[in-house]
Structure formats: structure tokens, C-alpha cells
Amino acid sequence: MPKLKTKSGAKKRFKLSATGKVIAPQANKRHGMIKRTKKQIRQQRGTTVMHEADARHVRKIFMPYG
């Protein structure tokens, strides 16, 4: 059986923590920031731990050896 390839888009967007959780950039930060509150903009800096239901999908399909 050949090795499975990791999707190159996933390599750039997601990282795995030491405990196996998927770390992803915060969503809803691309445009329309004038409508958002200052608190929202502050809280959406950096990265976040992905919800487990979505993370399972990323680990299984996009990062098979992650």
C-alpha cells in the first residue's frame, strides 16, 4: 500500500498540538471588520483549538499521519 499524502492546503492551515488537538486560525477575520465590535476583533487574534467534530474530519481526511 502506498503512503497517503497530506493535503498541501491543510499543511498550511492546520497544526496539531502534542495531545492531538487541531489548531486552526480564527474564523471571520477577513473582511467587514468595521461592523465587528472591538472586543470581537481582540478575541479573534491568533489561533484557536478546533471543535472536535470538525477536527476529526481534518485528522482523518486531510492529515492522515498527523
Backbone torsions as a table, in degrees:
resi	resn	phi	psi	omega
1	MET	NA	129.5	179.2
2	PRO	-73.5	161.9	177.2
3	LYS	-68.9	147.7	175.7
4	LEU	-86.0	141.9	178.9
5	LYS	-90.0	142.9	172.0
6	THR	-79.4	135.9	178.7
7	LYS	-65.3	130.4	-173.7
8	SER	-67.9	-27.9	176.2
9	GLY	-68.1	-35.1	179.4
10	ALA	-70.7	-34.7	178.4
11	LYS	-58.6	-38.5	-176.4
12	LYS	-79.3	-26.0	-172.0
13	ARG	-100.9	-28.4	-173.7
14	PHE	-123.2	153.2	175.7
15	LYS	-135.5	150.6	177.6
16	LEU	-104.8	136.5	176.7
17	SER	-79.6	173.5	-179.2
18	ALA	-63.9	-28.3	-179.6
19	THR	-90.3	1.5	175.7
20	GLY	94.9	5.9	177.4
21	LYS	-78.8	150.0	-179.8
22	VAL	-93.0	126.7	179.0
23	ILE	-105.1	128.9	-175.8
24	ALA	-133.5	157.0	175.8
25	PRO	-68.0	155.2	-180.0
26	GLN	-66.1	142.4	178.7
27	ALA	-87.0	169.2	173.7
28	ASN	63.9	40.5	-179.8
29	LYS	-123.6	13.9	-171.9
30	ARG	-89.2	-42.7	-178.1
31	HIS	-152.3	171.7	179.8
32	GLY	71.1	28.2	-176.1
33	MET	-71.5	-19.7	-179.7
34	ILE	-66.1	-26.9	179.8
35	LYS	-79.4	-23.0	-174.4
36	ARG	-80.7	151.4	178.5
37	THR	-75.7	160.8	178.8
38	LYS	-62.2	-36.6	179.3
39	LYS	-62.3	-44.3	178.8
40	GLN	-60.9	-46.3	-178.3
41	ILE	-61.0	-42.4	178.7
42	ARG	-62.8	-45.1	-175.3
43	GLN	-72.9	-17.8	-178.3
44	GLN	-96.0	15.0	175.0
45	ARG	-74.0	154.9	171.7
46	GLY	72.8	-143.0	-174.6
47	THR	-122.5	171.2	179.4
48	THR	-142.8	159.7	175.0
49	VAL	-82.6	128.9	-176.4
50	MET	-72.1	147.6	177.2
51	HIS	-60.7	142.2	-170.9
52	GLU	-60.4	-36.3	-179.8
53	ALA	-63.9	-40.1	178.5
54	ASP	-76.0	-36.7	-178.0
55	ALA	-63.9	-37.3	178.7
56	ARG	-58.8	-42.0	179.4
57	HIS	-63.5	-45.0	-179.2
58	VAL	-64.2	-45.9	-178.7
59	ARG	-63.9	-41.0	-174.5
60	LYS	-75.8	-45.1	-171.7
61	ILE	-95.4	-44.7	-172.2
62	PHE	-91.0	-31.9	-177.6
63	MET	-128.8	72.4	-172.2
64	PRO	-61.7	-27.5	-179.6
65	TYR	-106.5	12.0	-177.1
66	GLY	-78.5	NA	NA
